[in-house]
């Protein structure tokens, strides 16, 4: 527990040229992930806040849509994804919050490391938080609405869908923190960009849970994968330009 | 760039003349469509504004990439100006389509794939303009909006695929027609001429507005530099 992030950063490990070996690169990524998880394990604010938030969103939908047995089956998957999206967006808003509040982003940028390692580290730590939230939400949906959600394919599409959403979200959060109104700016930037992966994930989830065969949702499934791949490329290529200045 | 430009004046005057000619072409030269009647004439401007929107966003993409590659601030001016014009033309495209759809589809709006894609594209570039307005510092703003300009353009074809059910009620006049489309018609020779004319008119108009807008932006930044110098002396 006392293995604080600072002590793992032994400076002789890093060259001053920004071309570390693969091993060093992942070491930096691991350090950043571990730092975020460590902070969260001590503060315990993010996960608990997101949990309460998700419960409330679910409750609001239950009453707003009057989810009785007949309508439930049609809209539950949509409600589930909206809950994911809202919770992830709140989580994303906190991605760079520690760095922003304590002005430590400058410190990270000054250290002789590859900037994309910062992005990859930040993305993976956010993705871990999103997955934890999903692990909480899915059983909750199962208990409250009695929908069988534990199909491996469905869980896979949840992982792939939130992968793309968190990926683009992390990229756009690093944009949003530069503006005056960052909490409002993130959804404005992120929702239209992430529309394709949300639409495809909802289509896919609906098809899987209603027992459709592969041919009926293969297009949507492929689109989720294509989106993930394209935005990995875009994020890696553009993050340098975002963070540099 | 900074002085009044005779070529720009020529462009402005010629786009004015072309617009007047295109009004004549659309309202008088083009024949009346048999089934839909006069409302079909909106089609010429609808297609032209849609084409300009796509062109404008493509220009934003290309100049954004060029800006990140070369760091030349001129590219950033073009990217931002083009996105602004694109948003205006997308709005025209959506509004004209909606007016046409009221009598033909019997509704102002429907969540057809084509319409949904257009709306998302519209929102993406409005977000782009928001971002441009919300960022402080010239250098920071240029880098960040350039990245968003690239991200925004990529998500347009993806959205198009995401909701692409092969049946759409939106008519496809150019190329193969979908039997499910409502408001389908075949173009006569005069209609084709009119369409080509309005599309070229709008392209000239787009280039003219773009030129004006880039010039205003350059002047604006030149002025900021002068002000900065003045206050620091």
Interface residues (C-beta under 8 A of the other chain):
Chain A: X168 X171 X172 X175 X178 X179 X180 X181 X185 X188 X189 X191 X192 X193 X194 X195 X196 X197 X199 X200 X203 X219 X220 X223 X226 X227 X230 X231 X234 X238 X241 X242 X244 X245
Chain B: X68 X120 X123 X124 X127 X130 X131 X134 X135 X136 X137 X139 X140 X143 X144 X146 X147 X148 X150 X151 X152 X154 X155 X158 X159 X161 X162 X163
